[in-house]
Amino acid sequence: MERKLDPHTEKWIGFLEGFGVAMRIFSFGMLSILNEDTPFLLMWIINTIDAALLTWCAWQRGNRAYIALNIFWLIVGAVGIFNTWNYGIGGNKSH
């Protein structure tokens, strides 16, 4: 069940949610446009930060569905960062 927040807090949560969604659109838009030239580590870092931000916003509102969804994206982002950092693109060890 969603919590009722005061108007000032609700305004900031709405702003932060919009910013987080814009970050997600940017990171996956970059992937769509640049394809294999995408800086994958940067994309996964942006995606993970926006997932943390959106998880916090959902937590403030008490929205369990979005908490679960964004925790999933936090895990996906952590795995993406790990794989990109350690193996580069396509599973080939880059260093």
Sequence and secondary structure as in RCSB ss.txt:
>XXXX:A:sequence
MERKLDPHTEKWIGFLEGFGVAMRIFSFGMLSILNEDTPFLLMWIINTIDAALLTWCAWQRGNRAYIALNIFWLI
VGAVGIFNTWNYGIGGNKSH
>XXXX:A:secstr
      HHHHHHHHHHHHHHHHHHHHHHHHHHHHGGGS HHHHHHHHHHHHHHHHHHHHHHT HHHHHHHHHHHH
HHHHHHHHHHHH GGG    
